[in-house]
Amino acid sequence: CGSYNGDTIKQLLQKKNKIDRLACFEPDGKNFAKLAEFLSKNGSKIANTISVFPCGVFSKTTQLKFSGDNSVNSTLDESGSQTIQC
């Protein structure tokens, strides 16, 4: 959740060989694009099946306000300028 640009996936690869399945959630559009680019170049080394979702994760299906600024600090924020699907 909050896959950013794939930074945590890179750390996983340093500790573990290829995994069976990976699901990534990243609601920030610019971060999602960076993540998708990273996965398209490296996906075959990472997992047999990769699912990538341009949305947030919450306790129920809803839309929430989001403050996305193309950084690791993007977050749910009641005064955020974007609305994202969760």
Biopython code that builds the backbone (N, CA, C, O; Angstrom):
import numpy as np
from Bio.PDB.StructureBuilder import StructureBuilder

atoms = [
    (1, "CYS", "N", (0.855, -1.178, 0.000)),
    (1, "CYS", "CA", (0.000, 0.000, 0.000)),
    (1, "CYS", "C", (0.892, 1.228, 0.000)),
    (1, "CYS", "O", (1.834, 1.321, 0.787)),
    (2, "GLY", "N", (0.600, 2.151, -0.865)),
    (2, "GLY", "CA", (1.452, 3.315, -1.002)),
    (2, "GLY", "C", (2.791, 2.903, -1.588)),
    (2, "GLY", "O", (3.839, 3.117, -0.980)),
    (3, "SER", "N", (2.749, 2.320, -2.751)),
    (3, "SER", "CA", (3.946, 1.713, -3.359)),
    (3, "SER", "C", (4.976, 2.718, -3.846)),
    (3, "SER", "O", (6.084, 2.337, -4.222)),
    (4, "TYR", "N", (4.623, 3.998, -3.844)),
    (4, "TYR", "CA", (5.516, 5.091, -4.236)),
    (4, "TYR", "C", (6.125, 4.789, -5.606)),
    (4, "TYR", "O", (5.385, 4.658, -6.581)),
    (5, "ASN", "N", (7.428, 4.676, -5.705)),
    (5, "ASN", "CA", (8.080, 4.434, -6.998)),
    (5, "ASN", "C", (8.700, 3.041, -7.088)),
    (5, "ASN", "O", (9.467, 2.750, -8.006)),
    (6, "GLY", "N", (8.356, 2.180, -6.117)),
    (6, "GLY", "CA", (8.912, 0.830, -6.083)),
    (6, "GLY", "C", (10.060, 0.692, -5.106)),
    (6, "GLY", "O", (10.747, -0.330, -5.111)),
    (7, "ASP", "N", (10.286, 1.685, -4.274)),
    (7, "ASP", "CA", (11.424, 1.671, -3.357)),
    (7, "ASP", "C", (11.407, 0.479, -2.394)),
    (7, "ASP", "O", (12.450, -0.125, -2.146)),
    (8, "THR", "N", (10.255, 0.142, -1.859)),
    (8, "THR", "CA", (10.171, -0.995, -0.930)),
    (8, "THR", "C", (10.335, -2.317, -1.674)),
    (8, "THR", "O", (10.878, -3.277, -1.128)),
    (9, "ILE", "N", (9.870, -2.366, -2.910)),
    (9, "ILE", "CA", (10.048, -3.577, -3.730)),
    (9, "ILE", "C", (11.535, -3.815, -3.969)),
    (9, "ILE", "O", (11.989, -4.959, -3.943)),
    (10, "LYS", "N", (12.293, -2.753, -4.200)),
    (10, "LYS", "CA", (13.748, -2.876, -4.375)),
    (10, "LYS", "C", (14.384, -3.469, -3.124)),
    (10, "LYS", "O", (15.272, -4.316, -3.223)),
    (11, "GLN", "N", (13.936, -3.031, -1.943)),
    (11, "GLN", "CA", (14.456, -3.575, -0.688)),
    (11, "GLN", "C", (14.101, -5.047, -0.540)),
    (11, "GLN", "O", (14.919, -5.843, -0.078)),
    (12, "LEU", "N", (12.886, -5.411, -0.931)),
    (12, "LEU", "CA", (12.463, -6.807, -0.889)),
    (12, "LEU", "C", (13.375, -7.674, -1.746)),
    (12, "LEU", "O", (13.767, -8.765, -1.331)),
    (13, "LEU", "N", (13.711, -7.197, -2.935)),
    (13, "LEU", "CA", (14.558, -7.961, -3.853)),
    (13, "LEU", "C", (15.956, -8.196, -3.301)),
    (13, "LEU", "O", (16.602, -9.183, -3.652)),
    (14, "GLN", "N", (16.429, -7.302, -2.444)),
    (14, "GLN", "CA", (17.745, -7.478, -1.835)),
    (14, "GLN", "C", (17.733, -8.590, -0.801)),
    (14, "GLN", "O", (18.780, -9.164, -0.502)),
    (15, "LYS", "N", (16.560, -8.907, -0.245)),
    (15, "LYS", "CA", (16.463, -9.907, 0.823)),
    (15, "LYS", "C", (15.847, -11.224, 0.377)),
    (15, "LYS", "O", (16.014, -12.242, 1.049)),
    (16, "LYS", "N", (15.141, -11.219, -0.742)),
    (16, "LYS", "CA", (14.404, -12.408, -1.162)),
    (16, "LYS", "C", (14.472, -12.544, -2.673)),
    (16, "LYS", "O", (14.522, -11.551, -3.399)),
    (17, "ASN", "N", (14.474, -13.767, -3.127)),
    (17, "ASN", "CA", (14.418, -14.023, -4.563)),
    (17, "ASN", "C", (13.019, -13.717, -5.085)),
    (17, "ASN", "O", (12.159, -13.253, -4.335)),
    (18, "LYS", "N", (12.800, -13.970, -6.325)),
    (18, "LYS", "CA", (11.525, -13.728, -6.976)),
    (18, "LYS", "C", (10.372, -14.331, -6.171)),
    (18, "LYS", "O", (10.467, -15.454, -5.676)),
    (19, "ILE", "N", (9.291, -13.574, -6.048)),
    (19, "ILE", "CA", (8.122, -14.053, -5.308)),
    (19, "ILE", "C", (7.032, -14.470, -6.295)),
    (19, "ILE", "O", (7.138, -14.212, -7.494)),
    (20, "ASP", "N", (5.985, -15.114, -5.780)),
    (20, "ASP", "CA", (4.914, -15.596, -6.659)),
    (20, "ASP", "C", (4.006, -14.464, -7.110)),
    (20, "ASP", "O", (3.756, -14.313, -8.306)),
    (21, "ARG", "N", (3.501, -13.653, -6.157)),
    (21, "ARG", "CA", (2.540, -12.605, -6.499)),
    (21, "ARG", "C", (2.854, -11.320, -5.764)),
    (21, "ARG", "O", (3.347, -11.325, -4.636)),
    (22, "LEU", "N", (2.553, -10.210, -6.439)),
    (22, "LEU", "CA", (2.762, -8.888, -5.860)),
    (22, "LEU", "C", (1.575, -8.011, -6.232)),
    (22, "LEU", "O", (1.173, -7.972, -7.395)),
    (23, "ALA", "N", (1.007, -7.306, -5.249)),
    (23, "ALA", "CA", (-0.060, -6.341, -5.490)),
    (23, "ALA", "C", (0.418, -4.983, -4.985)),
    (23, "ALA", "O", (0.856, -4.857, -3.842)),
    (24, "CYS", "N", (0.332, -3.976, -5.838)),
    (24, "CYS", "CA", (0.791, -2.627, -5.513)),
    (24, "CYS", "C", (-0.364, -1.650, -5.622)),
    (24, "CYS", "O", (-1.139, -1.700, -6.578)),
    (25, "PHE", "N", (-0.481, -0.757, -4.641)),
    (25, "PHE", "CA", (-1.495, 0.283, -4.637)),
    (25, "PHE", "C", (-0.786, 1.628, -4.538)),
    (25, "PHE", "O", (-0.008, 1.846, -3.610)),
    (26, "GLU", "N", (-1.045, 2.536, -5.484)),
    (26, "GLU", "CA", (-0.429, 3.868, -5.458)),
    (26, "GLU", "C", (-1.383, 4.875, -6.088)),
    (26, "GLU", "O", (-1.547, 4.886, -7.308)),
    (27, "PRO", "N", (-2.020, 5.729, -5.267)),
    (27, "PRO", "CA", (-3.005, 6.665, -5.788)),
    (27, "PRO", "C", (-2.436, 7.941, -6.416)),
    (27, "PRO", "O", (-3.128, 8.601, -7.191)),
    (28, "ASP", "N", (-1.203, 8.295, -6.100)),
    (28, "ASP", "CA", (-0.601, 9.504, -6.669)),
    (28, "ASP", "C", (-0.223, 9.241, -8.128)),
    (28, "ASP", "O", (0.576, 8.346, -8.403)),
    (29, "GLY", "N", (-0.780, 9.998, -9.054)),
    (29, "GLY", "CA", (-0.594, 9.745, -10.479)),
    (29, "GLY", "C", (0.851, 9.738, -10.940)),
    (29, "GLY", "O", (1.250, 8.855, -11.699)),
    (30, "LYS", "N", (1.643, 10.704, -10.499)),
    (30, "LYS", "CA", (3.047, 10.768, -10.916)),
    (30, "LYS", "C", (3.856, 9.629, -10.313)),
    (30, "LYS", "O", (4.712, 9.050, -10.982)),
    (31, "ASN", "N", (3.589, 9.305, -9.055)),
    (31, "ASN", "CA", (4.270, 8.166, -8.433)),
    (31, "ASN", "C", (3.858, 6.861, -9.113)),
    (31, "ASN", "O", (4.683, 5.971, -9.321)),
    (32, "PHE", "N", (2.564, 6.759, -9.459)),
    (32, "PHE", "CA", (2.074, 5.561, -10.148)),
    (32, "PHE", "C", (2.807, 5.365, -11.472)),
    (32, "PHE", "O", (3.160, 4.239, -11.823)),
    (33, "ALA", "N", (3.037, 6.441, -12.202)),
    (33, "ALA", "CA", (3.748, 6.353, -13.482)),
    (33, "ALA", "C", (5.179, 5.856, -13.276)),
    (33, "ALA", "O", (5.670, 5.033, -14.049)),
    (34, "LYS", "N", (5.844, 6.355, -12.238)),
    (34, "LYS", "CA", (7.211, 5.902, -11.932)),
    (34, "LYS", "C", (7.216, 4.431, -11.529)),
    (34, "LYS", "O", (8.093, 3.669, -11.935)),
    (35, "LEU", "N", (6.225, 4.042, -10.726)),
    (35, "LEU", "CA", (6.096, 2.646, -10.310)),
    (35, "LEU", "C", (5.874, 1.743, -11.513)),
    (35, "LEU", "O", (6.517, 0.701, -11.640)),
    (36, "ALA", "N", (4.966, 2.142, -12.396)),
    (36, "ALA", "CA", (4.671, 1.334, -13.583)),
    (36, "ALA", "C", (5.902, 1.187, -14.464)),
    (36, "ALA", "O", (6.147, 0.111, -15.011)),
    (37, "GLU", "N", (6.674, 2.248, -14.607)),
    (37, "GLU", "CA", (7.897, 2.180, -15.408)),
    (37, "GLU", "C", (8.907, 1.220, -14.777)),
    (37, "GLU", "O", (9.511, 0.403, -15.472)),
    (38, "PHE", "N", (9.085, 1.323, -13.463)),
    (38, "PHE", "CA", (9.997, 0.418, -12.752)),
    (38, "PHE", "C", (9.568, -1.032, -12.920)),
    (38, "PHE", "O", (10.398, -1.902, -13.186)),
    (39, "LEU", "N", (8.270, -1.294, -12.764)),
    (39, "LEU", "CA", (7.772, -2.668, -12.866)),
    (39, "LEU", "C", (7.858, -3.196, -14.296)),
    (39, "LEU", "O", (8.113, -4.383, -14.497)),
    (40, "SER", "N", (7.651, -2.344, -15.282)),
    (40, "SER", "CA", (7.742, -2.819, -16.665)),
    (40, "SER", "C", (9.171, -3.222, -17.015)),
    (40, "SER", "O", (9.380, -4.123, -17.829)),
    (41, "LYS", "N", (10.145, -2.570, -16.413)),
    (41, "LYS", "CA", (11.552, -2.891, -16.674)),
    (41, "LYS", "C", (12.045, -4.071, -15.842)),
    (41, "LYS", "O", (12.925, -4.810, -16.283)),
    (42, "ASN", "N", (11.486, -4.259, -14.639)),
    (42, "ASN", "CA", (12.026, -5.228, -13.692)),
    (42, "ASN", "C", (11.049, -6.310, -13.251)),
    (42, "ASN", "O", (11.413, -7.195, -12.477)),
    (43, "GLY", "N", (9.817, -6.247, -13.735)),
    (43, "GLY", "CA", (8.770, -7.147, -13.258)),
    (43, "GLY", "C", (9.104, -8.622, -13.343)),
    (43, "GLY", "O", (8.755, -9.382, -12.440)),
    (44, "SER", "N", (9.766, -9.045, -14.396)),
    (44, "SER", "CA", (10.064, -10.467, -14.556)),
    (44, "SER", "C", (11.038, -10.971, -13.496)),
    (44, "SER", "O", (11.095, -12.175, -13.243)),
    (45, "LYS", "N", (11.799, -10.088, -12.878)),
    (45, "LYS", "CA", (12.727, -10.467, -11.799)),
    (45, "LYS", "C", (12.052, -10.422, -10.435)),
    (45, "LYS", "O", (12.564, -10.976, -9.462)),
    (46, "ILE", "N", (10.898, -9.758, -10.368)),
    (46, "ILE", "CA", (10.256, -9.498, -9.080)),
    (46, "ILE", "C", (9.234, -10.571, -8.708)),
    (46, "ILE", "O", (9.300, -11.139, -7.618)),
    (47, "ALA", "N", (8.290, -10.848, -9.607)),
    (47, "ALA", "CA", (7.193, -11.767, -9.272)),
    (47, "ALA", "C", (6.627, -12.409, -10.530)),
    (47, "ALA", "O", (6.743, -11.871, -11.631)),
    (48, "ASN", "N", (6.013, -13.570, -10.340)),
    (48, "ASN", "CA", (5.357, -14.262, -11.451)),
    (48, "ASN", "C", (4.110, -13.509, -11.905)),
    (48, "ASN", "O", (3.822, -13.442, -13.100)),
    (49, "THR", "N", (3.372, -12.942, -10.951)),
    (49, "THR", "CA", (2.163, -12.181, -11.242)),
    (49, "THR", "C", (2.227, -10.861, -10.494)),
    (49, "THR", "O", (2.459, -10.835, -9.285)),
    (50, "ILE", "N", (2.019, -9.756, -11.217)),
    (50, "ILE", "CA", (2.030, -8.432, -10.598)),
    (50, "ILE", "C", (0.734, -7.721, -10.946)),
    (50, "ILE", "O", (0.355, -7.641, -12.115)),
    (51, "SER", "N", (0.053, -7.202, -9.923)),
    (51, "SER", "CA", (-1.155, -6.399, -10.104)),
    (51, "SER", "C", (-0.863, -5.009, -9.552)),
    (51, "SER", "O", (-0.340, -4.869, -8.447)),
    (52, "VAL", "N", (-1.204, -3.987, -10.328)),
    (52, "VAL", "CA", (-0.930, -2.604, -9.925)),
    (52, "VAL", "C", (-2.233, -1.830, -9.995)),
    (52, "VAL", "O", (-2.917, -1.848, -11.019)),
    (53, "PHE", "N", (-2.583, -1.146, -8.904)),
    (53, "PHE", "CA", (-3.852, -0.442, -8.806)),
    (53, "PHE", "C", (-3.621, 1.040, -8.519)),
    (53, "PHE", "O", (-2.911, 1.374, -7.571)),
    (54, "PRO", "N", (-4.211, 1.942, -9.323)),
    (54, "PRO", "CA", (-4.041, 3.374, -9.104)),
    (54, "PRO", "C", (-5.050, 3.915, -8.084)),
    (54, "PRO", "O", (-5.812, 4.837, -8.375)),
    (55, "CYS", "N", (-5.040, 3.325, -6.893)),
    (55, "CYS", "CA", (-5.996, 3.739, -5.869)),
    (55, "CYS", "C", (-5.381, 3.567, -4.488)),
    (55, "CYS", "O", (-4.310, 2.982, -4.332)),
    (56, "GLY", "N", (-6.086, 4.093, -3.491)),
    (56, "GLY", "CA", (-5.650, 3.955, -2.108)),
    (56, "GLY", "C", (-6.264, 2.726, -1.465)),
    (56, "GLY", "O", (-7.056, 2.011, -2.079)),
    (57, "VAL", "N", (-5.886, 2.496, -0.225)),
    (57, "VAL", "CA", (-6.408, 1.371, 0.547)),
    (57, "VAL", "C", (-7.057, 1.932, 1.809)),
    (57, "VAL", "O", (-6.469, 2.751, 2.516)),
    (58, "PHE", "N", (-8.273, 1.477, 2.077)),
    (58, "PHE", "CA", (-9.025, 1.953, 3.238)),
    (58, "PHE", "C", (-9.868, 0.800, 3.746)),
    (58, "PHE", "O", (-9.919, -0.249, 3.104)),
    (59, "SER", "N", (-10.526, 0.962, 4.872)),
    (59, "SER", "CA", (-11.313, -0.109, 5.485)),
    (59, "SER", "C", (-12.602, -0.432, 4.729)),
    (59, "SER", "O", (-13.238, -1.452, 4.994)),
    (60, "LYS", "N", (-12.989, 0.433, 3.788)),
    (60, "LYS", "CA", (-14.184, 0.175, 2.986)),
    (60, "LYS", "C", (-13.999, 0.840, 1.624)),
    (60, "LYS", "O", (-13.120, 1.685, 1.451)),
    (61, "THR", "N", (-14.833, 0.454, 0.663)),
    (61, "THR", "CA", (-14.797, 1.067, -0.658)),
    (61, "THR", "C", (-15.408, 2.462, -0.563)),
    (61, "THR", "O", (-16.568, 2.624, -0.186)),
    (62, "THR", "N", (-14.612, 3.454, -0.909)),
    (62, "THR", "CA", (-15.061, 4.843, -0.793)),
    (62, "THR", "C", (-14.145, 5.751, -1.597)),
    (62, "THR", "O", (-13.126, 5.307, -2.128)),
    (63, "GLN", "N", (-14.503, 6.994, -1.681)),
    (63, "GLN", "CA", (-13.624, 8.005, -2.256)),
    (63, "GLN", "C", (-13.235, 8.971, -1.142)),
    (63, "GLN", "O", (-14.075, 9.397, -0.350)),
    (64, "LEU", "N", (-11.943, 9.311, -1.094)),
    (64, "LEU", "CA", (-11.437, 10.166, -0.029)),
    (64, "LEU", "C", (-10.571, 11.274, -0.612)),
    (64, "LEU", "O", (-10.020, 11.145, -1.705)),
    (65, "LYS", "N", (-10.463, 12.362, 0.138)),
    (65, "LYS", "CA", (-9.588, 13.465, -0.241)),
    (65, "LYS", "C", (-8.138, 13.042, -0.041)),
    (65, "LYS", "O", (-7.808, 12.300, 0.884)),
    (66, "PHE", "N", (-7.286, 13.532, -0.929)),
    (66, "PHE", "CA", (-5.895, 13.093, -0.982)),
    (66, "PHE", "C", (-5.007, 14.279, -1.312)),
    (66, "PHE", "O", (-5.351, 15.126, -2.137)),
    (67, "SER", "N", (-3.874, 14.322, -0.663)),
    (67, "SER", "CA", (-2.865, 15.333, -0.959)),
    (67, "SER", "C", (-1.693, 14.626, -1.627)),
    (67, "SER", "O", (-0.879, 13.989, -0.959)),
    (68, "GLY", "N", (-1.616, 14.743, -2.924)),
    (68, "GLY", "CA", (-0.547, 14.103, -3.681)),
    (68, "GLY", "C", (0.417, 15.146, -4.184)),
    (68, "GLY", "O", (0.018, 16.133, -4.802)),
    (69, "ASP", "N", (1.676, 14.925, -3.919)),
    (69, "ASP", "CA", (2.656, 15.917, -4.354)),
    (69, "ASP", "C", (3.865, 15.267, -5.002)),
    (69, "ASP", "O", (4.963, 15.824, -5.000)),
    (70, "ASN", "N", (3.645, 14.065, -5.564)),
    (70, "ASN", "CA", (4.729, 13.377, -6.255)),
    (70, "ASN", "C", (5.917, 13.117, -5.334)),
    (70, "ASN", "O", (7.069, 13.272, -5.739)),
    (71, "SER", "N", (5.639, 12.732, -4.133)),
    (71, "SER", "CA", (6.725, 12.405, -3.206)),
    (71, "SER", "C", (6.278, 11.286, -2.278)),
    (71, "SER", "O", (5.147, 10.805, -2.345)),
    (72, "VAL", "N", (7.179, 10.897, -1.431)),
    (72, "VAL", "CA", (6.886, 9.850, -0.462)),
    (72, "VAL", "C", (5.862, 10.343, 0.572)),
    (72, "VAL", "O", (5.310, 9.533, 1.317)),
    (73, "ASN", "N", (5.605, 11.641, 0.629)),
    (73, "ASN", "CA", (4.708, 12.224, 1.629)),
    (73, "ASN", "C", (3.257, 12.342, 1.186)),
    (73, "ASN", "O", (2.454, 12.913, 1.923)),
    (74, "SER", "N", (2.886, 11.836, 0.031)),
    (74, "SER", "CA", (1.492, 11.863, -0.395)),
    (74, "SER", "C", (0.660, 11.126, 0.642)),
    (74, "SER", "O", (1.074, 10.087, 1.156)),
    (75, "THR", "N", (-0.533, 11.675, 0.952)),
    (75, "THR", "CA", (-1.310, 11.098, 2.036)),
    (75, "THR", "C", (-2.799, 11.432, 1.918)),
    (75, "THR", "O", (-3.180, 12.378, 1.230)),
    (76, "LEU", "N", (-3.630, 10.644, 2.597)),
    (76, "LEU", "CA", (-5.032, 11.013, 2.751)),
    (76, "LEU", "C", (-5.075, 12.305, 3.549)),
    (76, "LEU", "O", (-4.364, 12.454, 4.543)),
    (77, "ASP", "N", (-5.914, 13.243, 3.108)),
    (77, "ASP", "CA", (-5.931, 14.561, 3.736)),
    (77, "ASP", "C", (-7.292, 15.202, 3.464)),
    (77, "ASP", "O", (-7.643, 15.428, 2.305)),
    (78, "GLU", "N", (-8.060, 15.498, 4.509)),
    (78, "GLU", "CA", (-9.399, 16.065, 4.345)),
    (78, "GLU", "C", (-9.386, 17.361, 3.541)),
    (78, "GLU", "O", (-10.384, 17.696, 2.904)),
    (79, "SER", "N", (-8.277, 18.092, 3.557)),
    (79, "SER", "CA", (-8.197, 19.334, 2.790)),
    (79, "SER", "C", (-7.393, 19.145, 1.504)),
    (79, "SER", "O", (-6.983, 20.121, 0.878)),
    (80, "GLY", "N", (-7.169, 17.895, 1.114)),
    (80, "GLY", "CA", (-6.429, 17.595, -0.094)),
    (80, "GLY", "C", (-7.139, 18.078, -1.351)),
    (80, "GLY", "O", (-8.361, 18.225, -1.367)),
    (81, "SER", "N", (-6.367, 18.322, -2.401)),
    (81, "SER", "CA", (-6.935, 18.870, -3.623)),
    (81, "SER", "C", (-7.432, 17.780, -4.584)),
    (81, "SER", "O", (-8.079, 18.092, -5.584)),
    (82, "GLN", "N", (-7.144, 16.534, -4.299)),
    (82, "GLN", "CA", (-7.566, 15.433, -5.165)),
    (82, "GLN", "C", (-8.559, 14.538, -4.431)),
    (82, "GLN", "O", (-8.584, 14.499, -3.201)),
    (83, "THR", "N", (-9.365, 13.828, -5.189)),
    (83, "THR", "CA", (-10.240, 12.793, -4.634)),
    (83, "THR", "C", (-9.796, 11.484, -5.267)),
    (83, "THR", "O", (-9.673, 11.389, -6.489)),
    (84, "ILE", "N", (-9.556, 10.479, -4.440)),
    (84, "ILE", "CA", (-9.100, 9.187, -4.944)),
    (84, "ILE", "C", (-10.069, 8.079, -4.565)),
    (84, "ILE", "O", (-10.806, 8.177, -3.584)),
    (85, "GLN", "N", (-10.048, 7.039, -5.355)),
    (85, "GLN", "CA", (-10.828, 5.823, -5.061)),
    (85, "GLN", "C", (-10.033, 4.960, -4.085)),
    (85, "GLN", "O", (-8.829, 4.772, -4.253)),
    (86, "CYS", "N", (-10.701, 4.446, -3.082)),
    (86, "CYS", "CA", (-10.076, 3.519, -2.123)),
    (86, "CYS", "C", (-10.887, 2.241, -2.089)),
    (86, "CYS", "O", (-10.550, 1.315, -1.351)),
]
sb = StructureBuilder()
sb.init_structure("model")
sb.init_model(0)
sb.init_chain("A")
sb.init_seg("    ")
for serial, (resi, resn, name, xyz) in enumerate(atoms, 1):
    if name == "N":
        sb.init_residue(resn, " ", resi, " ")
    sb.init_atom(name, np.array(xyz, "f"), 0.0, 1.0, " ", f" {name:<3s}", serial, name[0])
structure = sb.get_structure()
